[in-house]
């Protein structure tokens, strides 16, 4: 039983290390979310913001 907990914990660490979410990227994501919520169009996103969001979500954004 403890073995599965250890394996699950290791898998969680591996998955979590893949996320690049920190204060800077969180602020970018929140600002983009607010921009779109206030009527902005995802197609008009700044290229640096697009790159950051695509890194976070792992999919193309605003295309």
Predicted model as a PDB file, atoms N, CA, C, CB and O in Angstrom, pLDDT in the B-factor column:
MODEL        1                                                                  
ATOM      1  N   UNK A   1       0.822  -1.196   0.000  1.00 65.00           N  
ATOM      2  CA  UNK A   1       0.000   0.000   0.000  1.00 65.00           C  
ATOM      3  C   UNK A   1       0.863   1.256   0.000  1.00 65.00           C  
ATOM      4  CB  UNK A   1      -0.933   0.000   1.202  1.00 65.00           C  
ATOM      5  O   UNK A   1       0.557   2.218  -0.704  1.00 65.00           O  
ATOM      6  N   UNK A   2       1.909   1.253   0.764  1.00 74.00           N  
ATOM      7  CA  UNK A   2       2.791   2.421   0.786  1.00 74.00           C  
ATOM      8  C   UNK A   2       3.489   2.581  -0.560  1.00 74.00           C  
ATOM      9  CB  UNK A   2       3.833   2.299   1.919  1.00 74.00           C  
ATOM     10  O   UNK A   2       3.790   3.702  -0.970  1.00 74.00           O  
ATOM     11  N   UNK A   3       3.745   1.495  -1.237  1.00 85.00           N  
ATOM     12  CA  UNK A   3       4.401   1.552  -2.531  1.00 85.00           C  
ATOM     13  C   UNK A   3       3.621   2.382  -3.543  1.00 85.00           C  
ATOM     14  CB  UNK A   3       4.603   0.162  -3.063  1.00 85.00           C  
ATOM     15  O   UNK A   3       4.218   3.155  -4.292  1.00 85.00           O  
ATOM     16  N   UNK A   4       2.289   2.235  -3.580  1.00 89.00           N  
ATOM     17  CA  UNK A   4       1.470   3.009  -4.502  1.00 89.00           C  
ATOM     18  C   UNK A   4       1.487   4.483  -4.163  1.00 89.00           C  
ATOM     19  CB  UNK A   4       0.052   2.500  -4.498  1.00 89.00           C  
ATOM     20  O   UNK A   4       1.445   5.328  -5.057  1.00 89.00           O  
ATOM     21  N   UNK A   5       1.548   4.800  -2.880  1.00 89.00           N  
ATOM     22  CA  UNK A   5       1.621   6.210  -2.479  1.00 89.00           C  
ATOM     23  C   UNK A   5       2.928   6.835  -2.949  1.00 89.00           C  
ATOM     24  CB  UNK A   5       1.488   6.347  -0.949  1.00 89.00           C  
ATOM     25  O   UNK A   5       2.946   7.974  -3.415  1.00 89.00           O  
ATOM     26  N   UNK A   6       3.994   6.103  -2.827  1.00 92.00           N  
ATOM     27  CA  UNK A   6       5.292   6.604  -3.268  1.00 92.00           C  
ATOM     28  C   UNK A   6       5.306   6.784  -4.791  1.00 92.00           C  
ATOM     29  CB  UNK A   6       6.420   5.644  -2.827  1.00 92.00           C  
ATOM     30  O   UNK A   6       5.791   7.797  -5.294  1.00 92.00           O  
ATOM     31  N   UNK A   7       4.778   5.811  -5.510  1.00 92.00           N  
ATOM     32  CA  UNK A   7       4.720   5.914  -6.974  1.00 92.00           C  
ATOM     33  C   UNK A   7       3.851   7.103  -7.377  1.00 92.00           C  
ATOM     34  CB  UNK A   7       4.167   4.603  -7.598  1.00 92.00           C  
ATOM     35  O   UNK A   7       4.230   7.870  -8.262  1.00 92.00           O  
ATOM     36  N   UNK A   8       2.702   7.265  -6.748  1.00 93.00           N  
ATOM     37  CA  UNK A   8       1.818   8.396  -7.052  1.00 93.00           C  
ATOM     38  C   UNK A   8       2.496   9.723  -6.748  1.00 93.00           C  
ATOM     39  CB  UNK A   8       0.513   8.284  -6.257  1.00 93.00           C  
ATOM     40  O   UNK A   8       2.371  10.678  -7.514  1.00 93.00           O  
ATOM     41  N   UNK A   9       3.206   9.783  -5.645  1.00 93.00           N  
ATOM     42  CA  UNK A   9       3.908  10.998  -5.271  1.00 93.00           C  
ATOM     43  C   UNK A   9       4.982  11.349  -6.302  1.00 93.00           C  
ATOM     44  CB  UNK A   9       4.533  10.842  -3.884  1.00 93.00           C  
ATOM     45  O   UNK A   9       5.130  12.515  -6.670  1.00 93.00           O  
ATOM     46  N   UNK A  10       5.712  10.370  -6.757  1.00 92.00           N  
ATOM     47  CA  UNK A  10       6.758  10.603  -7.760  1.00 92.00           C  
ATOM     48  C   UNK A  10       6.142  11.068  -9.078  1.00 92.00           C  
ATOM     49  CB  UNK A  10       7.593   9.319  -7.984  1.00 92.00           C  
ATOM     50  O   UNK A  10       6.666  11.979  -9.717  1.00 92.00           O  
ATOM     51  N   UNK A  11       5.041  10.455  -9.485  1.00 93.00           N  
ATOM     52  CA  UNK A  11       4.354  10.886 -10.711  1.00 93.00           C  
ATOM     53  C   UNK A  11       3.878  12.326 -10.563  1.00 93.00           C  
ATOM     54  CB  UNK A  11       3.156   9.953 -11.030  1.00 93.00           C  
ATOM     55  O   UNK A  11       4.011  13.117 -11.497  1.00 93.00           O  
ATOM     56  N   UNK A  12       3.330  12.672  -9.418  1.00 92.00           N  
ATOM     57  CA  UNK A  12       2.873  14.047  -9.187  1.00 92.00           C  
ATOM     58  C   UNK A  12       4.023  15.046  -9.270  1.00 92.00           C  
ATOM     59  CB  UNK A  12       2.193  14.156  -7.825  1.00 92.00           C  
ATOM     60  O   UNK A  12       3.859  16.129  -9.831  1.00 92.00           O  
ATOM     61  N   UNK A  13       5.152  14.705  -8.734  1.00 92.00           N  
ATOM     62  CA  UNK A  13       6.316  15.594  -8.793  1.00 92.00           C  
ATOM     63  C   UNK A  13       6.762  15.778 -10.237  1.00 92.00           C  
ATOM     64  CB  UNK A  13       7.477  15.035  -7.939  1.00 92.00           C  
ATOM     65  O   UNK A  13       7.073  16.897 -10.647  1.00 92.00           O  
ATOM     66  N   UNK A  14       6.799  14.708 -11.007  1.00 90.00           N  
ATOM     67  CA  UNK A  14       7.211  14.799 -12.409  1.00 90.00           C  
ATOM     68  C   UNK A  14       6.249  15.688 -13.187  1.00 90.00           C  
ATOM     69  CB  UNK A  14       7.280  13.397 -13.051  1.00 90.00           C  
ATOM     70  O   UNK A  14       6.683  16.536 -13.967  1.00 90.00           O  
ATOM     71  N   UNK A  15       4.965  15.505 -12.986  1.00 86.00           N  
ATOM     72  CA  UNK A  15       3.969  16.314 -13.690  1.00 86.00           C  
ATOM     73  C   UNK A  15       4.050  17.771 -13.245  1.00 86.00           C  
ATOM     74  CB  UNK A  15       2.552  15.761 -13.447  1.00 86.00           C  
ATOM     75  O   UNK A  15       3.994  18.673 -14.081  1.00 86.00           O  
ATOM     76  N   UNK A  16       4.178  18.013 -11.957  1.00 85.00           N  
ATOM     77  CA  UNK A  16       4.224  19.381 -11.437  1.00 85.00           C  
ATOM     78  C   UNK A  16       5.468  20.131 -11.912  1.00 85.00           C  
ATOM     79  CB  UNK A  16       4.183  19.363  -9.912  1.00 85.00           C  
ATOM     80  O   UNK A  16       5.403  21.343 -12.116  1.00 85.00           O  
ATOM     81  N   UNK A  17       6.575  19.460 -12.090  1.00 84.00           N  
ATOM     82  CA  UNK A  17       7.792  20.132 -12.550  1.00 84.00           C  
ATOM     83  C   UNK A  17       7.670  20.603 -13.992  1.00 84.00           C  
ATOM     84  CB  UNK A  17       8.987  19.203 -12.414  1.00 84.00           C  
ATOM     85  O   UNK A  17       8.438  21.456 -14.437  1.00 84.00           O  
ATOM     86  N   UNK A  18       6.710  20.051 -14.720  1.00 81.00           N  
ATOM     87  CA  UNK A  18       6.487  20.443 -16.097  1.00 81.00           C  
ATOM     88  C   UNK A  18       5.761  21.785 -16.202  1.00 81.00           C  
ATOM     89  CB  UNK A  18       5.700  19.371 -16.813  1.00 81.00           C  
ATOM     90  O   UNK A  18       5.883  22.473 -17.215  1.00 81.00           O  
ATOM     91  N   UNK A  19       5.013  22.160 -15.174  1.00 81.00           N  
ATOM     92  CA  UNK A  19       4.282  23.418 -15.175  1.00 81.00           C  
ATOM     93  C   UNK A  19       5.244  24.578 -14.981  1.00 81.00           C  
ATOM     94  CB  UNK A  19       3.205  23.423 -14.081  1.00 81.00           C  
ATOM     95  O   UNK A  19       6.141  24.521 -14.140  1.00 81.00           O  
ATOM     96  N   UNK A  20       5.050  25.633 -15.766  1.00 83.00           N  
ATOM     97  CA  UNK A  20       5.905  26.814 -15.657  1.00 83.00           C  
ATOM     98  C   UNK A  20       5.129  27.975 -15.058  1.00 83.00           C  
ATOM     99  CB  UNK A  20       6.472  27.204 -17.030  1.00 83.00           C  
ATOM    100  O   UNK A  20       5.338  29.126 -15.441  1.00 83.00           O  
ATOM    101  N   UNK A  21       4.247  27.686 -14.132  1.00 85.00           N  
ATOM    102  CA  UNK A  21       3.423  28.732 -13.536  1.00 85.00           C  
ATOM    103  C   UNK A  21       4.148  29.356 -12.352  1.00 85.00           C  
ATOM    104  CB  UNK A  21       2.058  28.167 -13.096  1.00 85.00           C  
ATOM    105  O   UNK A  21       4.471  28.679 -11.376  1.00 85.00           O  
ATOM    106  N   UNK A  22       4.396  30.652 -12.453  1.00 90.00           N  
ATOM    107  CA  UNK A  22       4.951  31.417 -11.359  1.00 90.00           C  
ATOM    108  C   UNK A  22       4.214  32.753 -11.308  1.00 90.00           C  
ATOM    109  CB  UNK A  22       6.495  31.615 -11.526  1.00 90.00           C  
ATOM    110  O   UNK A  22       3.240  32.944 -12.036  1.00 90.00           O  
ATOM    111  N   UNK A  23       4.653  33.665 -10.475  1.00 94.00           N  
ATOM    112  CA  UNK A  23       3.963  34.946 -10.314  1.00 94.00           C  
ATOM    113  C   UNK A  23       3.902  35.704 -11.643  1.00 94.00           C  
ATOM    114  CB  UNK A  23       4.667  35.803  -9.246  1.00 94.00           C  
ATOM    115  O   UNK A  23       2.869  36.291 -11.968  1.00 94.00           O  
ATOM    116  N   UNK A  24       4.973  35.699 -12.399  1.00 95.00           N  
ATOM    117  CA  UNK A  24       5.036  36.428 -13.661  1.00 95.00           C  
ATOM    118  C   UNK A  24       4.056  35.856 -14.689  1.00 95.00           C  
ATOM    119  CB  UNK A  24       6.459  36.394 -14.218  1.00 95.00           C  
ATOM    120  O   UNK A  24       3.267  36.596 -15.278  1.00 95.00           O  
ATOM    121  N   UNK A  25       4.106  34.531 -14.904  1.00 94.00           N  
ATOM    122  CA  UNK A  25       3.223  33.930 -15.896  1.00 94.00           C  
ATOM    123  C   UNK A  25       1.767  33.940 -15.426  1.00 94.00           C  
ATOM    124  CB  UNK A  25       3.667  32.501 -16.198  1.00 94.00           C  
ATOM    125  O   UNK A  25       0.855  34.008 -16.249  1.00 94.00           O  
ATOM    126  N   UNK A  26       1.545  33.873 -14.127  1.00 94.00           N  
ATOM    127  CA  UNK A  26       0.188  33.974 -13.584  1.00 94.00           C  
ATOM    128  C   UNK A  26      -0.395  35.355 -13.868  1.00 94.00           C  
ATOM    129  CB  UNK A  26       0.186  33.693 -12.065  1.00 94.00           C  
ATOM    130  O   UNK A  26      -1.561  35.471 -14.246  1.00 94.00           O  
ATOM    131  N   UNK A  27       0.404  36.393 -13.689  1.00 96.00           N  
ATOM    132  CA  UNK A  27      -0.061  37.752 -13.993  1.00 96.00           C  
ATOM    133  C   UNK A  27      -0.400  37.905 -15.476  1.00 96.00           C  
ATOM    134  CB  UNK A  27       1.004  38.782 -13.591  1.00 96.00           C  
ATOM    135  O   UNK A  27      -1.380  38.564 -15.824  1.00 96.00           O  
ATOM    136  N   UNK A  28       0.400  37.304 -16.342  1.00 96.00           N  
ATOM    137  CA  UNK A  28       0.128  37.362 -17.784  1.00 96.00           C  
ATOM    138  C   UNK A  28      -1.191  36.660 -18.104  1.00 96.00           C  
ATOM    139  CB  UNK A  28       1.287  36.718 -18.586  1.00 96.00           C  
ATOM    140  O   UNK A  28      -2.011  37.186 -18.856  1.00 96.00           O  
ATOM    141  N   UNK A  29      -1.391  35.480 -17.535  1.00 95.00           N  
ATOM    142  CA  UNK A  29      -2.622  34.732 -17.796  1.00 95.00           C  
ATOM    143  C   UNK A  29      -3.841  35.476 -17.263  1.00 95.00           C  
ATOM    144  CB  UNK A  29      -2.542  33.338 -17.168  1.00 95.00           C  
ATOM    145  O   UNK A  29      -4.875  35.516 -17.931  1.00 95.00           O  
ATOM    146  N   UNK A  30      -3.742  36.058 -16.085  1.00 96.00           N  
ATOM    147  CA  UNK A  30      -4.855  36.813 -15.516  1.00 96.00           C  
ATOM    148  C   UNK A  30      -5.166  38.059 -16.338  1.00 96.00           C  
ATOM    149  CB  UNK A  30      -4.545  37.203 -14.077  1.00 96.00           C  
ATOM    150  O   UNK A  30      -6.334  38.386 -16.550  1.00 96.00           O  
ATOM    151  N   UNK A  31      -4.135  38.753 -16.798  1.00 97.00           N  
ATOM    152  CA  UNK A  31      -4.347  39.955 -17.608  1.00 97.00           C  
ATOM    153  C   UNK A  31      -5.012  39.591 -18.937  1.00 97.00           C  
ATOM    154  CB  UNK A  31      -3.004  40.685 -17.862  1.00 97.00           C  
ATOM    155  O   UNK A  31      -5.902  40.305 -19.397  1.00 97.00           O  
ATOM    156  N   UNK A  32      -4.594  38.503 -19.546  1.00 96.00           N  
ATOM    157  CA  UNK A  32      -5.207  38.079 -20.807  1.00 96.00           C  
ATOM    158  C   UNK A  32      -6.647  37.640 -20.587  1.00 96.00           C  
ATOM    159  CB  UNK A  32      -4.399  36.939 -21.442  1.00 96.00           C  
ATOM    160  O   UNK A  32      -7.519  37.924 -21.409  1.00 96.00           O  
ATOM    161  N   UNK A  33      -6.893  36.958 -19.499  1.00 95.00           N  
ATOM    162  CA  UNK A  33      -8.261  36.556 -19.177  1.00 95.00           C  
ATOM    163  C   UNK A  33      -9.153  37.775 -18.976  1.00 95.00           C  
ATOM    164  CB  UNK A  33      -8.280  35.676 -17.922  1.00 95.00           C  
ATOM    165  O   UNK A  33     -10.288  37.796 -19.451  1.00 95.00           O  
ATOM    166  N   UNK A  34      -8.651  38.786 -18.277  1.00 97.00           N  
ATOM    167  CA  UNK A  34      -9.423  40.017 -18.069  1.00 97.00           C  
ATOM    168  C   UNK A  34      -9.645  40.751 -19.389  1.00 97.00           C  
ATOM    169  CB  UNK A  34      -8.706  40.940 -17.067  1.00 97.00           C  
ATOM    170  O   UNK A  34     -10.720  41.304 -19.619  1.00 97.00           O  
ATOM    171  N   UNK A  35      -8.635  40.757 -20.252  1.00 96.00           N  
ATOM    172  CA  UNK A  35      -8.764  41.428 -21.552  1.00 96.00           C  
ATOM    173  C   UNK A  35      -9.844  40.764 -22.402  1.00 96.00           C  
ATOM    174  CB  UNK A  35      -7.419  41.414 -22.304  1.00 96.00           C  
ATOM    175  O   UNK A  35     -10.658  41.449 -23.021  1.00 96.00           O  
ATOM    176  N   UNK A  36      -9.851  39.441 -22.431  1.00 95.00           N  
ATOM    177  CA  UNK A  36     -10.846  38.722 -23.221  1.00 95.00           C  
ATOM    178  C   UNK A  36     -12.235  38.874 -22.589  1.00 95.00           C  
ATOM    179  CB  UNK A  36     -10.465  37.225 -23.342  1.00 95.00           C  
ATOM    180  O   UNK A  36     -13.229  38.997 -23.304  1.00 95.00           O  
ATOM    181  N   UNK A  37     -12.306  38.866 -21.257  1.00 96.00           N  
ATOM    182  CA  UNK A  37     -13.595  39.018 -20.581  1.00 96.00           C  
ATOM    183  C   UNK A  37     -14.203  40.396 -20.820  1.00 96.00           C  
ATOM    184  CB  UNK A  37     -13.435  38.780 -19.086  1.00 96.00           C  
ATOM    185  O   UNK A  37     -15.425  40.545 -20.810  1.00 96.00           O  
ATOM    186  N   UNK A  38     -13.358  41.403 -21.036  1.00 97.00           N  
ATOM    187  CA  UNK A  38     -13.874  42.753 -21.271  1.00 97.00           C  
ATOM    188  C   UNK A  38     -14.158  43.017 -22.745  1.00 97.00           C  
ATOM    189  CB  UNK A  38     -12.890  43.781 -20.751  1.00 97.00           C  
ATOM    190  O   UNK A  38     -14.407  44.158 -23.133  1.00 97.00           O  
ATOM    191  N   UNK A  39     -14.123  41.984 -23.561  1.00 95.00           N  
ATOM    192  CA  UNK A  39     -14.500  42.128 -24.964  1.00 95.00           C  
ATOM    193  C   UNK A  39     -13.365  41.975 -25.947  1.00 95.00           C  
ATOM    194  CB  UNK A  39     -15.120  43.435 -25.168  1.00 95.00           C  
ATOM    195  O   UNK A  39     -13.576  42.106 -27.152  1.00 95.00           O  
ATOM    196  N   UNK A  40     -12.163  41.701 -25.465  1.00 93.00           N  
ATOM    197  CA  UNK A  40     -11.033  41.496 -26.369  1.00 93.00           C  
ATOM    198  C   UNK A  40     -11.159  40.187 -27.129  1.00 93.00           C  
ATOM    199  CB  UNK A  40      -9.724  41.521 -25.596  1.00 93.00           C  
ATOM    200  O   UNK A  40     -11.871  39.274 -26.710  1.00 93.00           O  
ATOM    201  N   UNK A  41     -10.468  40.113 -28.235  1.00 93.00           N  
ATOM    202  CA  UNK A  41     -10.504  38.918 -29.078  1.00 93.00           C  
ATOM    203  C   UNK A  41      -9.177  38.176 -28.928  1.00 93.00           C  
ATOM    204  CB  UNK A  41     -10.773  39.290 -30.578  1.00 93.00           C  
ATOM    205  O   UNK A  41      -8.114  38.790 -29.023  1.00 93.00           O  
ATOM    206  N   UNK A  42      -9.228  36.861 -28.693  1.00 92.00           N  
ATOM    207  CA  UNK A  42      -7.980  36.108 -28.547  1.00 92.00           C  
ATOM    208  C   UNK A  42      -7.048  36.208 -29.761  1.00 92.00           C  
ATOM    209  CB  UNK A  42      -8.300  34.664 -28.288  1.00 92.00           C  
ATOM    210  O   UNK A  42      -5.839  36.024 -29.615  1.00 92.00           O  
ATOM    211  N   UNK A  43      -7.575  36.490 -30.939  1.00 91.00           N  
ATOM    212  CA  UNK A  43      -6.732  36.609 -32.134  1.00 91.00           C  
ATOM    213  C   UNK A  43      -5.827  37.840 -32.083  1.00 91.00           C  
ATOM    214  CB  UNK A  43      -7.602  36.665 -33.382  1.00 91.00           C  
ATOM    215  O   UNK A  43      -4.812  37.886 -32.778  1.00 91.00           O  
ATOM    216  N   UNK A  44      -6.182  38.834 -31.273  1.00 92.00           N  
ATOM    217  CA  UNK A  44      -5.418  40.079 -31.194  1.00 92.00           C  
ATOM    218  C   UNK A  44      -4.396  40.087 -30.058  1.00 92.00           C  
ATOM    219  CB  UNK A  44      -6.360  41.240 -31.025  1.00 92.00           C  
ATOM    220  O   UNK A  44      -3.975  41.155 -29.615  1.00 92.00           O  
ATOM    221  N   UNK A  45      -4.003  38.934 -29.595  1.00 94.00           N  
ATOM    222  CA  UNK A  45      -3.090  38.841 -28.453  1.00 94.00           C  
ATOM    223  C   UNK A  45      -1.660  39.186 -28.882  1.00 94.00           C  
ATOM    224  CB  UNK A  45      -3.139  37.421 -27.833  1.00 94.00           C  
ATOM    225  O   UNK A  45      -1.261  38.925 -30.018  1.00 94.00           O  
ATOM    226  N   UNK A  46      -0.909  39.767 -27.972  1.00 94.00           N  
ATOM    227  CA  UNK A  46       0.504  40.076 -28.188  1.00 94.00           C  
ATOM    228  C   UNK A  46       1.289  38.769 -28.366  1.00 94.00           C  
ATOM    229  CB  UNK A  46       1.079  40.911 -26.997  1.00 94.00           C  
ATOM    230  O   UNK A  46       1.004  37.797 -27.666  1.00 94.00           O  
ATOM    231  N   UNK A  47       2.263  38.715 -29.276  1.00 94.00           N  
ATOM    232  CA  UNK A  47       3.002  37.463 -29.509  1.00 94.00           C  
ATOM    233  C   UNK A  47       3.708  36.905 -28.267  1.00 94.00           C  
ATOM    234  CB  UNK A  47       4.023  37.685 -30.587  1.00 94.00           C  
ATOM    235  O   UNK A  47       3.776  35.687 -28.102  1.00 94.00           O  
ATOM    236  N   UNK A  48       4.229  37.767 -27.398  1.00 95.00           N  
ATOM    237  CA  UNK A  48       4.896  37.258 -26.197  1.00 95.00           C  
ATOM    238  C   UNK A  48       3.885  36.655 -25.226  1.00 95.00           C  
ATOM    239  CB  UNK A  48       5.688  38.380 -25.506  1.00 95.00           C  
ATOM    240  O   UNK A  48       4.173  35.660 -24.561  1.00 95.00           O  
ATOM    241  N   UNK A  49       2.704  37.257 -25.147  1.00 95.00           N  
ATOM    242  CA  UNK A  49       1.642  36.714 -24.295  1.00 95.00           C  
ATOM    243  C   UNK A  49       1.167  35.384 -24.874  1.00 95.00           C  
ATOM    244  CB  UNK A  49       0.452  37.718 -24.170  1.00 95.00           C  
ATOM    245  O   UNK A  49       0.934  34.428 -24.134  1.00 95.00           O  
ATOM    246  N   UNK A  50       1.025  35.326 -26.198  1.00 95.00           N  
ATOM    247  CA  UNK A  50       0.611  34.087 -26.861  1.00 95.00           C  
ATOM    248  C   UNK A  50       1.604  32.969 -26.558  1.00 95.00           C  
ATOM    249  CB  UNK A  50       0.490  34.297 -28.390  1.00 95.00           C  
ATOM    250  O   UNK A  50       1.199  31.850 -26.243  1.00 95.00           O  
ATOM    251  N   UNK A  51       2.888  33.262 -26.649  1.00 94.00           N  
ATOM    252  CA  UNK A  51       3.906  32.240 -26.385  1.00 94.00           C  
ATOM    253  C   UNK A  51       3.834  31.751 -24.938  1.00 94.00           C  
ATOM    254  CB  UNK A  51       5.310  32.794 -26.684  1.00 94.00           C  
ATOM    255  O   UNK A  51       3.951  30.554 -24.677  1.00 94.00           O  
ATOM    256  N   UNK A  52       3.642  32.670 -24.010  1.00 94.00           N  
ATOM    257  CA  UNK A  52       3.534  32.292 -22.598  1.00 94.00           C  
ATOM    258  C   UNK A  52       2.306  31.422 -22.365  1.00 94.00           C  
ATOM    259  CB  UNK A  52       3.473  33.543 -21.706  1.00 94.00           C  
ATOM    260  O   UNK A  52       2.388  30.397 -21.688  1.00 94.00           O  
ATOM    261  N   UNK A  53       1.166  31.828 -22.925  1.00 94.00           N  
ATOM    262  CA  UNK A  53      -0.066  31.060 -22.730  1.00 94.00           C  
ATOM    263  C   UNK A  53       0.024  29.684 -23.399  1.00 94.00           C  
ATOM    264  CB  UNK A  53      -1.269  31.838 -23.285  1.00 94.00           C  
ATOM    265  O   UNK A  53      -0.450  28.692 -22.846  1.00 94.00           O  
ATOM    266  N   UNK A  54       0.620  29.628 -24.565  1.00 93.00           N  
ATOM    267  CA  UNK A  54       0.769  28.330 -25.230  1.00 93.00           C  
ATOM    268  C   UNK A  54       1.686  27.405 -24.444  1.00 93.00           C  
ATOM    269  CB  UNK A  54       1.309  28.516 -26.645  1.00 93.00           C  
ATOM    270  O   UNK A  54       1.487  26.190 -24.435  1.00 93.00           O  
ATOM    271  N   UNK A  55       2.684  27.970 -23.790  1.00 91.00           N  
ATOM    272  CA  UNK A  55       3.564  27.163 -22.943  1.00 91.00           C  
ATOM    273  C   UNK A  55       2.791  26.632 -21.738  1.00 91.00           C  
ATOM    274  CB  UNK A  55       4.786  27.990 -22.479  1.00 91.00           C  
ATOM    275  O   UNK A  55       2.999  25.492 -21.322  1.00 91.00           O  
ATOM    276  N   UNK A  56       1.906  27.447 -21.176  1.00 90.00           N  
ATOM    277  CA  UNK A  56       1.155  27.027 -20.005  1.00 90.00           C  
ATOM    278  C   UNK A  56       0.076  26.005 -20.349  1.00 90.00           C  
ATOM    279  CB  UNK A  56       0.530  28.229 -19.338  1.00 90.00           C  
ATOM    280  O   UNK A  56      -0.096  25.022 -19.627  1.00 90.00           O  
ATOM    281  N   UNK A  57      -0.650  26.224 -21.439  1.00 88.00           N  
ATOM    282  CA  UNK A  57      -1.773  25.341 -21.745  1.00 88.00           C  
ATOM    283  C   UNK A  57      -1.404  24.185 -22.675  1.00 88.00           C  
ATOM    284  CB  UNK A  57      -2.884  26.139 -22.362  1.00 88.00           C  
ATOM    285  O   UNK A  57      -2.141  23.205 -22.772  1.00 88.00           O  
ATOM    286  N   UNK A  58      -0.271  24.300 -23.354  1.00 86.00           N  
ATOM    287  CA  UNK A  58       0.172  23.219 -24.213  1.00 86.00           C  
ATOM    288  C   UNK A  58      -0.611  23.081 -25.510  1.00 86.00           C  
ATOM    289  CB  UNK A  58       0.099  21.953 -23.470  1.00 86.00           C  
ATOM    290  O   UNK A  58      -0.565  22.034 -26.156  1.00 86.00           O  
ATOM    291  N   UNK A  59      -1.329  24.130 -25.895  1.00 91.00           N  
ATOM    292  CA  UNK A  59      -2.117  24.114 -27.117  1.00 91.00           C  
ATOM    293  C   UNK A  59      -1.985  25.474 -27.779  1.00 91.00           C  
ATOM    294  CB  UNK A  59      -3.611  23.768 -26.831  1.00 91.00           C  
ATOM    295  O   UNK A  59      -1.615  26.443 -27.115  1.00 91.00           O  
ATOM    296  N   UNK A  60      -2.276  25.571 -29.067  1.00 94.00           N  
ATOM    297  CA  UNK A  60      -2.266  26.885 -29.726  1.00 94.00           C  
ATOM    298  C   UNK A  60      -3.324  27.797 -29.106  1.00 94.00           C  
ATOM    299  CB  UNK A  60      -2.512  26.737 -31.251  1.00 94.00           C  
ATOM    300  O   UNK A  60      -4.414  27.349 -28.750  1.00 94.00           O  
ATOM    301  N   UNK A  61      -2.984  29.085 -28.982  1.00 92.00           N  
ATOM    302  CA  UNK A  61      -3.914  30.041 -28.387  1.00 92.00           C  
ATOM    303  C   UNK A  61      -4.210  31.158 -29.362  1.00 92.00           C  
ATOM    304  CB  UNK A  61      -3.352  30.612 -27.083  1.00 92.00           C  
ATOM    305  O   UNK A  61      -3.293  31.752 -29.931  1.00 92.00           O  
ATOM    306  N   UNK A  62      -5.472  31.444 -29.557  1.00 79.00           N  
ATOM    307  CA  UNK A  62      -5.886  32.606 -30.336  1.00 79.00           C  
ATOM    308  C   UNK A  62      -5.658  32.479 -31.829  1.00 79.00           C  
ATOM    309  CB  UNK A  62      -5.177  33.798 -29.848  1.00 79.00           C  
ATOM    310  O   UNK A  62      -5.466  33.487 -32.509  1.00 79.00           O  
ATOM    311  N   UNK A  63      -5.675  31.286 -32.343  1.00 75.00           N  
ATOM    312  CA  UNK A  63      -5.452  31.105 -33.782  1.00 75.00           C  
ATOM    313  C   UNK A  63      -6.690  30.626 -34.455  1.00 75.00           C  
ATOM    314  CB  UNK A  63      -4.326  30.136 -34.043  1.00 75.00           C  
ATOM    315  O   UNK A  63      -6.693  30.419 -35.668  1.00 75.00           O  
TER     316      UNK A  63                                                      
ENDMDL                                                                          
END                                                                             
